[in-house]
Amino acid sequence: MTASTTTTGGRPFVVGIGGTLRAGSSTERALRHCLAAVERNGGETALFAGPDIDLPMYSPNDAERTAAATALVTALRRADAVVIGSPGYHGGVSGLVKNALDYIEDLRGDPVVYLDNKPWGCISCAYGWQAAVGTLGQLRVIGHALRAWPTPLGVAINSAEPVWDASGELVDATVRGQLELLATQVLAFAPAAGSGS
């Protein structure tokens, strides 16, 4: 599938957010793989992972924003679609990822409120299926709360299985196929929802 242009012209702009503070985490690798598939299919991407989302605790009453927080909000404002990747910490979304998502509150007064009508792809990684699937469900609920459209497919990855080789390459064909299908679905819905790249 090749991405068509958005309703305002240009390639669909897909923002990826997630990972952990550990460089090369499973979640960040999965997110990077999905975004690479988006680019191969004609999309434009921006990734905010690890240190990029190590932001001050979100405070709606404090208008001050760090440069990193401003960059994230600016990208989300421009996004035609979003892909979120979170590790499953104690059965839920990590605090790092949730705090980054809280900054979407800065879009509450925009002409397009929050992520209204934008595709929302979800990836979760955890050491076991229970936390991976539970976290995936939470990410989908957050997407609904932000007025986004969760894609039909969400990808839950059990990091206890041999998904990556010693060099960090994706070796699980099923996971690879799911991440690439997720990229396809995000792009399929992005043109109709596009708000401007």
Solvent accessible surface area in square Angstrom, and as a share of the most:
residue,aa,sasa,rsa
1,M,104,0.46
2,T,112,0.65
3,A,15,0.12
4,S,64,0.41
5,T,86,0.50
6,T,7,0.04
7,T,95,0.55
8,T,88,0.51
9,G,32,0.31
10,G,38,0.37
11,R,128,0.47
12,P,1,0.01
13,F,7,0.03
14,V,0,0.00
15,V,0,0.00
16,G,0,0.00
17,I,0,0.00
18,G,0,0.00
19,G,0,0.00
20,T,16,0.09
21,L,107,0.53
22,R,149,0.54
23,A,95,0.74
24,G,28,0.27
25,S,1,0.01
26,S,20,0.13
27,T,2,0.01
28,E,17,0.08
29,R,71,0.26
30,A,0,0.00
31,L,0,0.00
32,R,130,0.47
33,H,42,0.19
34,C,0,0.00
35,L,8,0.04
36,A,43,0.33
37,A,1,0.01
38,V,0,0.00
39,E,90,0.40
40,R,153,0.56
41,N,34,0.17
42,G,20,0.19
43,G,0,0.00
44,E,50,0.22
45,T,30,0.17
46,A,27,0.21
47,L,44,0.22
48,F,25,0.11
49,A,5,0.04
50,G,0,0.00
51,P,103,0.65
52,D,63,0.32
53,I,0,0.00
54,D,85,0.44
55,L,17,0.09
56,P,70,0.44
57,M,158,0.70
58,Y,29,0.11
59,S,43,0.28
60,P,76,0.48
61,N,146,0.75
62,D,65,0.33
63,A,98,0.76
64,E,143,0.64
65,R,66,0.24
66,T,58,0.34
67,A,90,0.70
68,A,41,0.32
69,A,0,0.00
70,T,69,0.40
71,A,50,0.38
72,L,0,0.00
73,V,10,0.06
74,T,77,0.45
75,A,12,0.09
76,L,0,0.00
77,R,111,0.40
78,R,91,0.33
79,A,0,0.00
80,D,0,0.00
81,A,0,0.00
82,V,0,0.00
83,V,0,0.00
84,I,0,0.00
85,G,0,0.00
86,S,0,0.00
87,P,9,0.06
88,G,14,0.13
89,Y,111,0.42
90,H,199,0.89
91,G,35,0.34
92,G,12,0.12
93,V,28,0.16
94,S,2,0.01
95,G,56,0.54
96,L,35,0.17
97,V,0,0.00
98,K,83,0.35
99,N,12,0.06
100,A,0,0.00
101,L,5,0.02
102,D,46,0.24
103,Y,6,0.02
104,I,0,0.00
105,E,53,0.24
106,D,34,0.18
107,L,3,0.01
108,R,117,0.43
109,G,72,0.69
110,D,27,0.14
111,P,143,0.90
112,V,59,0.34
113,V,35,0.20
114,Y,41,0.16
115,L,1,0.00
116,D,61,0.32
117,N,71,0.36
118,K,4,0.02
119,P,2,0.01
120,W,0,0.00
121,G,0,0.00
122,C,1,0.00
123,I,0,0.00
124,S,0,0.00
125,C,5,0.03
126,A,7,0.06
127,Y,182,0.69
128,G,22,0.21
129,W,127,0.44
130,Q,169,0.75
131,A,24,0.19
132,A,0,0.00
133,V,86,0.50
134,G,34,0.32
135,T,0,0.00
136,L,23,0.11
137,G,33,0.32
138,Q,78,0.35
139,L,0,0.00
140,R,67,0.24
141,V,101,0.58
142,I,29,0.15
143,G,0,0.00
144,H,112,0.50
145,A,76,0.59
146,L,22,0.11
147,R,123,0.45
148,A,6,0.05
149,W,157,0.55
150,P,18,0.11
151,T,2,0.01
152,P,94,0.59
153,L,39,0.20
154,G,16,0.15
155,V,0,0.00
156,A,16,0.12
157,I,0,0.00
158,N,12,0.06
159,S,35,0.23
160,A,52,0.40
161,E,74,0.33
162,P,114,0.72
163,V,3,0.02
164,W,38,0.14
165,D,60,0.31
166,A,120,0.93
167,S,91,0.59
168,G,16,0.16
169,E,111,0.50
170,L,14,0.07
171,V,75,0.43
172,D,35,0.18
173,A,74,0.57
174,T,90,0.52
175,V,13,0.07
176,R,83,0.30
177,G,40,0.39
178,Q,60,0.27
179,L,0,0.00
180,E,56,0.25
181,L,86,0.43
182,L,0,0.00
183,A,0,0.00
184,T,39,0.23
185,Q,32,0.14
186,V,0,0.00
187,L,0,0.00
188,A,58,0.45
189,F,98,0.41
190,A,0,0.00
191,P,22,0.14
192,A,88,0.68
193,A,17,0.13
194,G,10,0.09
195,S,39,0.25
196,G,16,0.16
197,S,45,0.29
